[in-house]
């Protein structure tokens, strides 16, 4: 604060600036968060993970206690209770308090919440959780008309992930009718399972289905699947002079873990919320009439 004051920035102005930013982010998450989250499909996350990997990050396992604070009298009582809860040192005591006092849906589970990508948590909540040690209880957090107290139960850190960490499940159907026939077949299939219907009376080597780590794919197949979503197809490849229908069946991590998946999903969510907020702000500015009261 001393540095700000030396620069001519008043304490109240800086506080108002921070509070406005927090309020804006909360408004955007409340108004657009559910719809934006619902618009992010699994195959979009897999495609992003396949083409960019992940910069790494962490996911956390927390328990929560949410106390009501929407009116002054309730807020006073909840603040006093929150201070006592924040002093708890035992997970069992925290779980008992959650069952007794919390208004969150997790109350029946002792406040336990499933694994969450740290990046996907709301601003303010994520910063608080990031500063906790495993087993530590947070100070009370006033958020969206409630008071939250969090217990960090576990944390998993993930190193930088790359597209080479993925397994590619793909199918190649070799056809003698050329690109036109391949294009017709592509119109008739919705997923890789449908290809077996077209290969029923063909030699076995005409349909190849394989699951291969991305680096081990043939170069032309790797380049083609890089731009495909799951169950999308390409007719650009050839084999032995014949047209080939290539279909991407699935992308999945080589290791059975959803950490990378969760982290990339959180990154996509934050990016889309940021873009949505920018458009919303532009609309608000365009529809606002500014009246100069100085004249």
N, C-alpha and C positions, 0 to 999 in steps of 0.2 A: 504493500500500500504506500509506503514511503516513496518508492520510485515513481508510482503513479502521481502522487501529489507533487513531486518535484517537476513532473512533466506538465503540471497544470490540470490534471484530471482529478476531479473530486471523487471522494470515496462513494458518495451516494450515486453519482453518475455511473461509476463502474459497476456497482452492485445492481443498479437498474438494468444495465446492459446484459449482465450475466443472467439475471432473472428473466429478462425478455427472451433470451436465447433458449433457456430451459423450457419456458412456457411454450415457445414455438415448436420445439421438438416434441413435447408432450402432445400438443394439439395435432401435429402431423401423424404421430403414431396412433393416437386415439381415433382419428378420423379416417386415416387411410391404411393403417397397419394391417387390419384383418383382411381387407380386399387384396392388398399387395401381396401378403403372405400366401393367400389362396391362389394367386396367379402364378406362383413359382412351382412348376411341375418337376417331378423327380428327374425326368429325362433332360430337362434344361440344366439342372445341377450337374448331372453326369457329363453332359456335353461340355459345360464350362470346366469341370474338373479334368476332362480328357484333353482339352485344348490349351489350358493354362496352368493346370495343377493348382496348388494352393500355396500361399506364402507362409503357411504354418499358423499356429495359434493355439488356443486352448479351449477346452470345454469343462464345465464345472457341474458338480452335483451339490445342490443346496437343499436346505429345509427353510421354510418360510413361516412366519407368523404375521398375519395382516390384521390390524386393529382399525376399527372405524373412527373417523375424525371429521365427519361432514358437518357437524354443528358444534358450536363452542363448548357446550357442557360435555359432550361426548369426547371431544378432542382433548380437553383437560384430563379427563379420567384415563384416556388411552395413552396420553404422553407419560403419565405417572406409571402406568402399568408397563409401558414399553421400556422405561428405564430399569425396572426390576428384571424384566425378561432379558435385557441386554447384558445383565450381570451374571446370567447363568453360565456355568462352566461344563455342564454335563449334557450329552445328547439326549439321554432319556428324560431329563427334566425339561429340556426344550420341547421334545415331542409331546410330553404331557401338557405343557402350556399351550402348544398349538391345538391340541384336541379340545382344550377347555376354552380358549379365548379367541382363536383365529376365525375370521369370517371368510377365509379363502377356501376354495374347493378342496385344497390339499389337507384341510384340518383333520379329516377322518384318517389320513395316512400319517398323522403326527407331523404334518407340515412338509413331508418329503415330496420333492419335485424331481422329475427325471433329468437325465443329462441334457444340458443346454450349451450351445456354443456361446462363449463369452461375448462375442461380437454381436450376437442376436439379442442380447438383453437390452432393455431400455437404458438410455443415458442416465447417469446417476446411480442406477442399480449396478450396471457393469463396472463402473469405477469403484464402487464400494466393495464389490465381490473381489475385484482384482487386487485389492489391498489387504485381503484377509489371508490368514494362515489356515490350513486344514484344522478343523475343530474349533475355530474362533467364531464368536458371535459378533455381528455388526452392531454399531450404534443405531438407534432408531432413524429411519428414513421416512420423511414425509413425502408422499407420492400419490397424486391423483385423488386427493381427499381422504387418503388412508395413511396409516403409519405401518411401515414394514420393518421387521427385524429378521435378519438372515443368518443362518448357520452354514458355513462352508464345510461339507462333509468329505469331499474328495475333489481332485483336480487332475486332469490329464493334459499333458502338453504334447503337441504334435510338431515334428520337424517339418521343414519345407517338403511338400509333396510335389511330384511331377507326373506328367501324363504317362511316363514309362511305368508307373506303379499300377496301371490298369490292365485288366484282362478284357479282351475284345471277343465277344461272341458274334460270329458272322456266318452268313450262308452265301454260297456261290452256286447259281444254277446256270449250267452251260446249255445254250440253245442253238439249234442249227438254222433257225429262221431269221437270224440277223437281229439288228437293233430293233426293227419294227416289232418282231415277236416278243422280244424282251420287254419292250414298252407296254405291249398288250398284257403280258403276264403281270407286270408291275401294277397295272390298274385293278387286277383281280385279287390281289393279296393284301391282307391287312397286317400280317405278322409273319415271322419265319416259319411257323407251323403250317401256314397255307401253302408253302412251296412244295411240301411233300405230295400234295395232291397233283401238282403238275409234273412231278418227277416219277409218279407211280409206274408208268410204262416205259421209262427211260433206263438205260444202263446205270448201274449204281454210281459210276464215277461222274455222272452228269451233275449230281447235287452233292456239294461238299458243305458240311456244317462243322465248324471248329471253334474252339475257345483258345486264344493265343495271347500271350503278353504282347502289348503294343509294339515293343521293339523288334519282335520276331515275326511280325506280319510282313508279307511281301510288300515291296515299296509302293506298288500301285494300289494295293488294297489299303495300306495304311493312309495314303494320301486321300483316298476316296472316303473312307469311314470318318476321317477327321472332320468332314463338313456335313455328316449325316446325323440326324436324330435317330433314336431307337425306332425301329420298324420303318424307317425310310430306306429307299433303294436307289441304286445308280445303274445305268446301262452303258457306262463309258468304258468298261473293261472288256478285254477279249482274252480268250484262251484257245490256243491251237487253231486260230483263224475263226473261231466261233464267238458270237456275241455272248456276253455273260450278264446275268442279273445278279448284282451284289446287294444284299440286304444286311443292315446292322441289326442284330437281334438284341444285344445288351452290352452295356459297359458296366464294369464293376471293379472295385478295388481288388488288387491281387491279394492283399491281406484282408481278413474278415474283420473290418473295423469301419464304423461309420463316422469316425472323428473328422476325416477330411470332408466327407459328405456334408456334415453339419456345419463345418466352418465355411465352406463355399456357399452353402445355402444362406448363412448369415450375411456373408459379403454381398450376395446378390440382393437380399432383402434391403440392406442398408443403402446400396446404390440406387435401387428403384425408389425407395422412400425419398432419397435426396432429390432425384429427378422429379418425382411427383410434387414434392414441396416447392421446387423451383417454378413448376408450371402453375401451381396453386397461387403462389405469391404474385406471379405475373398477372393472373386473372384478377386477383384482389386489387392490384394497382390500377389495372385497366378500367375497373368498374368503380373506382373511388373518385368522388368529386372533391377537389381541394378548394376551399374557399379562403381567400386572403382576407383576414379580419383586420389587417393593419391599415387598410384604406377606408 
